[in-house]
Amino acid sequence: MQTLHTTNGGWDLVAEIACPDLPAFDDVLRRIRSIDGVVNSETSLLLSSVLR
């Protein structure tokens, strides 16, 4: 995991995750979703950066 942020609004936490490939990413998502208390998740892929 790269970073974990608390937030307001619809989500309690936002996690930035880096994986070497899609199978590894799928595994991370499966593990996160199996954590007791996690009732929902949403995935967004970052395509490019506009500011650095």
C-alpha atoms as an extended CHARMM CRD file, in Angstrom:
* protein
*
        52  EXT
         1         1  MET       CA              0.0000000000        0.0000000000        0.0000000000  PROA      1               0.0000000000
         2         2  GLN       CA              1.3070000000        3.4330000000       -0.8830000000  PROA      2               0.0000000000
         3         3  THR       CA             -0.8510000000        5.7010000000        1.3100000000  PROA      3               0.0000000000
         4         4  LEU       CA             -3.9780000000        5.5700000000        3.4360000000  PROA      4               0.0000000000
         5         5  HSD       CA             -6.1190000000        8.6500000000        4.0580000000  PROA      5               0.0000000000
         6         6  THR       CA             -9.1160000000        9.3590000000        6.2630000000  PROA      6               0.0000000000
         7         7  THR       CA            -11.7340000000       11.3980000000        4.4250000000  PROA      7               0.0000000000
         8         8  ASN       CA            -15.1850000000       12.9280000000        4.6770000000  PROA      8               0.0000000000
         9         9  GLY       CA            -18.1550000000       12.2200000000        2.4760000000  PROA      9               0.0000000000
        10        10  GLY       CA            -19.1330000000        8.8090000000        1.2040000000  PROA      10              0.0000000000
        11        11  TRP       CA            -15.9600000000        6.9590000000        2.2310000000  PROA      11              0.0000000000
        12        12  ASP       CA            -14.1710000000        6.5590000000        5.5450000000  PROA      12              0.0000000000
        13        13  LEU       CA            -10.7800000000        5.7320000000        4.0300000000  PROA      13              0.0000000000
        14        14  VAL       CA             -9.0180000000        6.1680000000        0.7040000000  PROA      14              0.0000000000
        15        15  ALA       CA             -6.1020000000        3.8450000000       -0.0280000000  PROA      15              0.0000000000
        16        16  GLU       CA             -3.5470000000        4.3950000000       -2.7780000000  PROA      16              0.0000000000
        17        17  ILE       CA             -2.2540000000        0.9960000000       -3.8600000000  PROA      17              0.0000000000
        18        18  ALA       CA              0.5780000000        0.1500000000       -6.2470000000  PROA      18              0.0000000000
        19        19  CYS       CA              0.7930000000       -3.3520000000       -7.7460000000  PROA      19              0.0000000000
        20        20  PRO       CA              3.0880000000       -4.8570000000      -10.3700000000  PROA      20              0.0000000000
        21        21  ASP       CA              0.2110000000       -6.3020000000      -12.4140000000  PROA      21              0.0000000000
        22        22  LEU       CA             -3.5560000000       -6.8490000000      -12.5070000000  PROA      22              0.0000000000
        23        23  PRO       CA             -3.5090000000      -10.3010000000      -10.8570000000  PROA      23              0.0000000000
        24        24  ALA       CA             -1.6620000000       -8.7980000000       -7.8730000000  PROA      24              0.0000000000
        25        25  PHE       CA             -4.1400000000       -5.9030000000       -7.7620000000  PROA      25              0.0000000000
        26        26  ASP       CA             -7.0520000000       -8.3690000000       -7.8420000000  PROA      26              0.0000000000
        27        27  ASP       CA             -5.4780000000      -10.2430000000       -4.9170000000  PROA      27              0.0000000000
        28        28  VAL       CA             -5.0940000000       -7.0360000000       -2.8770000000  PROA      28              0.0000000000
        29        29  LEU       CA             -8.7260000000       -6.0900000000       -3.5190000000  PROA      29              0.0000000000
        30        30  ARG       CA             -9.8880000000       -9.5660000000       -2.4980000000  PROA      30              0.0000000000
        31        31  ARG       CA             -7.8920000000       -9.3220000000        0.7490000000  PROA      31              0.0000000000
        32        32  ILE       CA             -9.1820000000       -5.8220000000        1.5580000000  PROA      32              0.0000000000
        33        33  ARG       CA            -12.7930000000       -6.8510000000        0.8960000000  PROA      33              0.0000000000
        34        34  SER       CA            -12.4140000000       -9.8450000000        3.2270000000  PROA      34              0.0000000000
        35        35  ILE       CA            -11.4610000000       -7.6470000000        6.2140000000  PROA      35              0.0000000000
        36        36  ASP       CA            -14.1170000000       -7.7660000000        8.9320000000  PROA      36              0.0000000000
        37        37  GLY       CA            -16.0100000000       -4.4730000000        8.9000000000  PROA      37              0.0000000000
        38        38  VAL       CA            -15.3590000000       -3.6270000000        5.2480000000  PROA      38              0.0000000000
        39        39  VAL       CA            -18.8490000000       -3.4590000000        3.7700000000  PROA      39              0.0000000000
        40        40  ASN       CA            -18.1700000000       -1.7340000000        0.4570000000  PROA      40              0.0000000000
        41        41  SER       CA            -15.3250000000       -0.6480000000       -1.8050000000  PROA      41              0.0000000000
        42        42  GLU       CA            -14.8870000000        1.3150000000       -5.0010000000  PROA      42              0.0000000000
        43        43  THR       CA            -11.9290000000        1.1500000000       -7.3740000000  PROA      43              0.0000000000
        44        44  SER       CA            -10.5510000000        3.9740000000       -9.5030000000  PROA      44              0.0000000000
        45        45  LEU       CA             -7.4750000000        3.5610000000      -11.6500000000  PROA      45              0.0000000000
        46        46  LEU       CA             -5.1740000000        6.5920000000      -11.9240000000  PROA      46              0.0000000000
        47        47  LEU       CA             -4.3720000000        7.0400000000      -15.5950000000  PROA      47              0.0000000000
        48        48  SER       CA             -2.0220000000       10.0490000000      -15.5930000000  PROA      48              0.0000000000
        49        49  SER       CA             -0.8890000000       12.9650000000      -13.4280000000  PROA      49              0.0000000000
        50        50  VAL       CA             -1.7020000000       16.5330000000      -14.4360000000  PROA      50              0.0000000000
        51        51  LEU       CA              0.2910000000       18.2990000000      -11.6900000000  PROA      51              0.0000000000
        52        52  ARG       CA              3.4300000000       17.3240000000       -9.8200000000  PROA      52              0.0000000000
